[in-house]
Amino acid sequence: MELQTETGSAAKALSVVLRDVAAVQRYYMPNIKGGGVLVETPNLLPMGTEVLLMISLPDSQPRAPVMGKVVWVTPPDNRDGRPPAIGVQFVNDRSGVLMRIQNALSDLPRNDGEVLSF
């Protein structure tokens, strides 16, 4: 699946499945302005790459598309031993994914850290 971006190039399409609230809490990136998710993948994309995320959440609603931009890269050889991953900032959330994520996390303690702008 490909989606044309504003620059005319094809956006990369990634499927993200967050099966339960623990997964939503682990992969949601609340400190990114507009929200975002961490996507573990061996196929790292360069910073600034536009992506189309197809996100499945544990709220039993259909998976939803949301445009995003790569704002974080965890390389495979990182010193923390974390899996390779990209952080994707939501750019055009017309499907309400951010609100659905916040609803899923509404009963959990909040972390009101600094919001990062990219």
Beta strands, then each sheet from edge to edge (+ up, - down):
strand 1: 3-4
strand 2: 10-17
strand 3: 36-40
strand 4: 50-56
strand 5: 64-74
strand 6: 85-92
sheet 1: 1+ 2- 4- 5+ 6- 3+
end
